[in-house]
C-alpha cells in the first residue's frame, strides 16, 4: 500500500508522528507540493502509482484525478474538502474522507482569544512595557487603547454548530448573552442567555459578531456593506471560519470609517494573505495566520482521526465519506 502525503508540514512540522499511517502502508511525506501539473515537484509526479493520497490544501482537480489509475482513496487532512473534485473521484470509485470534528475546542478558544485581544490589547501593552514606556511613565498605570468589559454585552454567532456552540459557551461564561443564527436550530440549547434569532435581528442587536458558518453560496460575502449597515455602531467582528465570508474591502471601509470598531481575523479570502489586501492597512484590525486549528492537541486529534479513517476504509467499513 503506497501512501503519499502531499503537504504534511502544516499538520506535522515535527512535533507529532505519522506512525498511525505507517502501520497501514509505505508512507512518503512531502512538506508541500507545487500545484502545477508538471515539473519536478508536481502533484502528478508525486501521486502517480499511489494507492492513497492525503492532502490538506493541495488541490486535486478532475484533470489530476483522471490521470491516477491506481488511486483508491483520498484523505483530506481537514474539515473542508473543497480542494478535491469529489464528483470526479466518485466517478472513478475513489473514496474521499474528511475530519469533521477535530478542532472544535481549539477554534472556539481562538475566537475568544481574538475577541479578548480586541478588548484588552494585551500584546500591544506588553510590547509598550518592554520598550520602556511603563518604566518612564509618570503614572503607576496607563492604557494605550480603550479597554472593554464583555460582561453584559451581546455576542451574535452566525453558524451555531459544534464550533459556534463552543464559542457561545465561553461567551456565556464571560457574562455575555448569545444570539445565534443557524438553519438548524436545537431548541434545547436555548436559555436565559442564549436564543436563536433571524439574521437581521442578530445584526442589529449584537455588540460582537462571530462567524462560525460553513462557506456556501448562501454565506459567501455574508459580511458586506449592506449587512454592516444593519449592525450597531461600534460593533466588533471576529472571523476564524472562512475568509470568503467577508467582503474585505467593505469591512476595511467600515473599520476606517468607524462603523466597525474592531475586527479580529484568523482567515482571509486568499491565503497566504496578499500584500494588497485592504485589511492590512485598515484601522483596528488584528490578523493572525490561520492558526485556530493548530494547537498540538488539535493536530494530534486530526492525525489520529485521519489514520482511523484510512484504517476503516481498508477494512471495508469507511467513515466520514464525503462523496457517497
C-alpha positions as CSV (number, residue, x, y, z in Angstrom):
1,X,0.0,0.0,0.0
2,X,1.6,3.2,-1.2
3,X,0.6,6.3,0.8
4,X,1.7,9.8,-0.1
5,X,1.1,13.0,1.9
6,X,1.2,15.9,-0.4
7,X,1.5,18.8,2.1
8,X,2.4,17.4,5.6
9,X,4.3,20.2,7.1
10,X,1.4,22.4,8.5
11,X,-0.1,19.3,10.2
12,X,3.2,18.0,11.4
13,X,6.2,20.3,11.5
14,X,7.9,17.6,13.6
15,X,6.2,17.6,17.0
16,X,3.9,14.6,16.3
17,X,4.4,11.4,14.2
18,X,2.9,9.7,11.1
19,X,3.1,6.3,12.8
20,X,-0.7,5.8,12.6
21,X,-0.4,5.7,8.8
22,X,3.0,3.9,8.8
23,X,1.2,0.9,10.3
24,X,-1.0,0.8,7.2
25,X,1.5,1.0,4.4
26,X,4.6,2.6,3.0
27,X,4.3,6.4,3.7
28,X,6.1,9.2,1.8
29,X,5.6,12.6,3.3
30,X,6.2,15.8,1.3
31,X,6.2,19.1,3.3
32,X,4.5,20.8,0.4
33,X,3.8,20.2,-3.3
34,X,3.6,22.5,-6.2
35,X,0.1,23.0,-7.7
36,X,1.4,22.7,-11.2
37,X,0.6,19.6,-13.3
38,X,4.1,19.2,-14.5
39,X,7.6,19.8,-13.1
40,X,10.0,18.4,-10.5
41,X,7.6,18.9,-7.5
42,X,4.3,18.4,-9.3
43,X,1.2,16.7,-7.9
44,X,1.2,14.2,-10.8
45,X,4.8,13.2,-10.3
46,X,4.3,12.5,-6.7
47,X,0.8,10.9,-6.9
48,X,1.4,8.6,-9.9
49,X,1.1,4.9,-9.0
50,X,-0.1,5.7,-5.5
51,X,-3.0,3.9,-3.7
52,X,-3.7,6.6,-1.1
53,X,-3.3,10.3,-1.3
54,X,-3.5,12.6,1.8
55,X,-3.9,16.3,1.2
56,X,-4.6,19.3,3.4
57,X,-4.7,22.3,0.9
58,X,-3.1,20.8,-2.2
59,X,-5.9,20.8,-4.8
60,X,-6.8,17.5,-6.6
61,X,-8.7,18.5,-9.7
62,X,-10.6,16.4,-12.2
63,X,-7.6,16.7,-14.6
64,X,-5.3,15.3,-12.0
65,X,-7.6,12.6,-10.6
66,X,-8.3,11.2,-14.1
67,X,-4.6,10.6,-14.6
68,X,-4.1,8.5,-11.5
69,X,-5.2,4.9,-12.4
70,X,-4.1,3.3,-9.1
71,X,-5.7,5.8,-6.7
72,X,-8.3,4.3,-4.4
73,X,-8.6,6.7,-1.6
74,X,-8.2,10.5,-0.9
75,X,-8.0,11.5,2.7
76,X,-8.5,15.3,3.3
77,X,-6.5,16.3,6.4
78,X,-9.0,19.0,7.3
79,X,-12.8,19.5,7.6
80,X,-13.3,21.4,4.4
81,X,-12.9,19.3,1.3
82,X,-13.4,21.8,-1.5
83,X,-9.8,21.2,-2.6
84,X,-10.9,17.9,-4.1
85,X,-13.2,17.4,-7.1
86,X,-15.3,14.9,-5.2
87,X,-17.6,14.3,-8.2
88,X,-14.6,13.2,-10.4
89,X,-13.4,11.0,-7.5
90,X,-16.8,9.3,-7.2
91,X,-16.9,8.6,-11.0
92,X,-13.6,6.7,-10.6
93,X,-14.8,4.9,-7.4
94,X,-12.3,6.8,-5.3
95,X,-13.4,7.3,-1.7
96,X,-12.9,10.7,-0.2
97,X,-13.0,11.3,3.5
98,X,-12.6,14.3,5.8
99,X,-12.2,15.0,9.5
100,X,-15.3,16.9,10.7
101,X,-14.8,17.4,14.4
102,X,-11.1,17.6,15.4
103,X,-10.8,21.4,16.0
104,X,-14.0,22.3,17.9
105,X,-12.4,23.3,21.2
106,X,-9.3,24.9,19.6
107,X,-11.2,27.1,17.2
108,X,-13.8,28.2,19.8
109,X,-10.9,29.1,22.2
110,X,-9.2,31.1,19.5
111,X,-12.3,33.0,18.6
112,X,-12.5,34.2,22.2
113,X,-8.7,34.9,22.3
114,X,-9.2,37.1,19.3
115,X,-12.1,38.9,20.9
116,X,-10.1,39.4,24.2
117,X,-7.2,40.8,22.3
118,X,-9.5,43.4,20.7
119,X,-10.9,44.2,24.2
120,X,-7.5,44.5,26.1
121,X,-4.7,44.7,23.5
122,X,-2.5,42.5,25.7
123,X,0.2,42.1,23.1
124,X,0.5,45.9,22.4
125,X,0.6,46.8,26.1
126,X,3.2,44.2,26.8
127,X,5.3,45.5,23.9
128,X,5.0,49.0,25.3
129,X,6.3,47.9,28.7
130,X,9.2,46.0,27.1
131,X,10.1,49.2,25.1
132,X,10.3,51.1,28.4
133,X,7.1,53.1,28.3
134,X,6.0,52.0,31.8
135,X,9.4,52.5,33.3
136,X,9.4,56.1,32.1
137,X,5.7,56.9,32.8
138,X,4.7,59.5,35.3
139,X,1.7,57.5,36.5
140,X,1.6,54.0,38.0
141,X,-0.6,52.7,35.1
142,X,-1.6,53.7,31.7
143,X,-3.5,52.2,28.7
144,X,-2.9,53.0,25.0
145,X,-6.3,51.7,23.7
146,X,-9.8,51.7,25.0
147,X,-10.4,48.7,27.4
148,X,-13.7,46.9,27.0
149,X,-15.6,44.7,29.5
150,X,-17.6,42.0,27.9
151,X,-20.0,41.1,30.7
152,X,-23.5,42.3,29.9
153,X,-22.8,42.6,26.2
154,X,-24.3,40.5,23.4
155,X,-22.5,38.2,21.0
156,X,-24.2,37.2,17.8
157,X,-22.9,33.9,16.3
158,X,-23.6,33.2,12.7
159,X,-23.4,29.4,12.4
160,X,-24.2,27.6,15.7
161,X,-22.9,24.2,15.1
162,X,-20.2,22.5,17.2
163,X,-17.7,25.3,17.0
164,X,-20.3,28.1,17.3
165,X,-21.6,26.4,20.4
166,X,-18.1,26.1,21.8
167,X,-17.6,29.8,21.4
168,X,-21.1,30.5,22.8
169,X,-20.4,28.6,25.9
170,X,-17.3,30.6,26.7
171,X,-19.0,33.8,25.9
172,X,-21.8,33.0,28.3
173,X,-19.3,32.1,30.9
174,X,-17.9,35.6,30.5
175,X,-21.3,37.1,31.2
176,X,-22.4,37.7,27.6
177,X,-25.8,37.0,26.1
178,X,-25.7,34.9,22.9
179,X,-27.9,35.4,19.8
180,X,-27.5,32.5,17.3
181,X,-28.4,32.3,13.6
182,X,-28.4,28.9,12.0
183,X,-30.5,27.0,9.6
184,X,-30.7,24.1,12.0
185,X,-31.9,25.0,15.5
186,X,-31.5,22.8,18.6
187,X,-34.1,24.5,20.8
188,X,-32.7,22.5,23.8
189,X,-29.7,24.9,23.8
190,X,-31.9,27.9,24.4
191,X,-31.7,29.5,27.8
192,X,-31.9,32.9,29.5
193,X,-28.5,33.7,28.0
194,X,-28.9,32.1,24.5
195,X,-31.6,32.2,21.9
196,X,-32.0,31.7,18.2
197,X,-32.9,34.7,16.1
198,X,-33.2,35.7,12.5
199,X,-30.1,37.2,10.8
200,X,-31.3,40.8,10.8
201,X,-32.2,40.6,14.5
202,X,-28.7,39.3,15.2
203,X,-27.0,42.0,13.1
204,X,-28.9,44.9,14.8
205,X,-28.6,43.7,18.4
206,X,-25.1,42.3,18.7
207,X,-22.1,44.1,20.2
208,X,-19.8,41.4,18.9
209,X,-20.4,39.2,15.8
210,X,-18.6,35.9,15.4
211,X,-18.6,33.9,12.2
212,X,-18.7,30.1,12.5
213,X,-20.7,29.1,9.5
214,X,-19.5,27.0,6.5
215,X,-18.7,28.6,3.2
216,X,-21.7,28.0,1.0
217,X,-23.0,30.1,-1.9
218,X,-25.6,31.5,0.6
219,X,-22.9,32.6,3.1
220,X,-20.2,33.8,0.8
221,X,-19.8,37.5,1.5
222,X,-22.3,37.5,4.3
223,X,-20.4,40.3,5.9
224,X,-20.7,43.1,3.4
225,X,-21.6,46.8,3.2
226,X,-25.4,46.0,3.4
227,X,-25.2,43.7,6.4
228,X,-22.7,46.0,8.1
229,X,-25.1,48.9,7.7
230,X,-27.6,46.9,9.8
231,X,-25.2,46.5,12.7
232,X,-24.7,48.6,15.8
233,X,-22.3,51.5,15.6
234,X,-19.0,50.3,17.1
235,X,-19.6,46.5,16.6
236,X,-16.7,44.2,16.8
237,X,-16.3,41.3,14.3
238,X,-14.5,38.0,14.7
239,X,-13.9,35.6,11.9
240,X,-11.9,32.4,12.2
241,X,-14.1,30.4,10.0
242,X,-13.6,31.1,6.3
243,X,-12.1,34.3,4.8
244,X,-14.6,34.4,1.9
245,X,-17.5,35.0,4.3
246,X,-16.3,38.6,4.4
247,X,-16.2,41.2,1.6
248,X,-12.8,42.5,2.7
249,X,-13.0,46.0,1.1
250,X,-16.4,46.6,2.7
251,X,-15.0,45.6,6.1
252,X,-11.9,47.7,5.6
253,X,-14.1,50.7,4.7
254,X,-16.3,50.2,7.8
255,X,-13.2,49.9,10.1
256,X,-11.7,53.1,8.6
257,X,-15.0,54.9,8.9
258,X,-15.6,53.8,12.5
259,X,-18.8,51.9,11.9
260,X,-17.0,48.8,13.0
261,X,-14.7,49.5,16.0
262,X,-12.5,46.5,15.6
263,X,-12.1,43.2,13.7
264,X,-10.1,40.2,14.6
265,X,-9.5,37.7,11.8
266,X,-7.7,34.4,11.5
267,X,-8.6,33.8,7.9
268,X,-8.7,35.9,4.7
269,X,-10.0,35.3,1.2
270,X,-6.7,34.2,-0.3
271,X,-4.0,32.5,1.8
272,X,-1.2,33.3,2.4
273,X,-2.5,36.9,2.6
274,X,-1.7,39.1,-0.4
275,X,0.1,42.3,0.1
276,X,-2.7,44.3,-1.4
277,X,-5.4,43.0,0.9
278,X,-7.2,46.2,2.2
279,X,-7.5,44.8,5.7
280,X,-3.7,45.0,6.1
281,X,-4.0,48.8,6.3
282,X,-7.4,49.1,8.0
283,X,-7.8,50.6,11.4
284,X,-8.1,48.4,14.5
285,X,-7.8,45.2,12.6
286,X,-6.0,42.1,14.1
287,X,-5.0,39.4,11.6
288,X,-3.4,36.1,12.6
289,X,-2.1,33.5,10.1
290,X,-4.9,30.8,10.1
291,X,-3.8,29.3,13.4
292,X,-7.1,28.5,15.1
293,X,-6.8,24.8,14.2
294,X,-3.1,24.5,15.0
295,X,-2.9,23.6,18.8
296,X,-0.8,20.5,19.1
297,X,-3.7,18.7,20.8
298,X,-6.0,19.6,17.9
299,X,-3.4,18.5,15.3
300,X,-2.9,15.2,17.1
301,X,-6.6,14.6,17.0
302,X,-6.7,15.3,13.3
303,X,-3.8,12.9,12.7
304,X,-5.5,10.2,14.8
305,X,-8.9,10.5,13.1
306,X,-7.3,10.7,9.6
307,X,-5.4,7.4,10.3
308,X,-8.6,5.8,11.6
309,X,-10.5,6.9,8.5
310,X,-8.0,5.1,6.3
311,X,-7.9,2.0,8.5
312,X,-11.7,1.7,8.4
313,X,-11.6,2.2,4.6
314,X,-9.1,-0.7,4.3
315,X,-11.3,-2.8,6.5
316,X,-14.3,-2.2,4.2
317,X,-16.2,0.0,6.6
318,X,-15.4,3.6,5.5
319,X,-16.4,6.5,7.7
320,X,-16.5,10.3,7.2
321,X,-17.0,9.8,3.5
322,X,-17.9,13.0,1.6
323,X,-18.6,11.6,-1.8
324,X,-21.1,8.7,-1.2
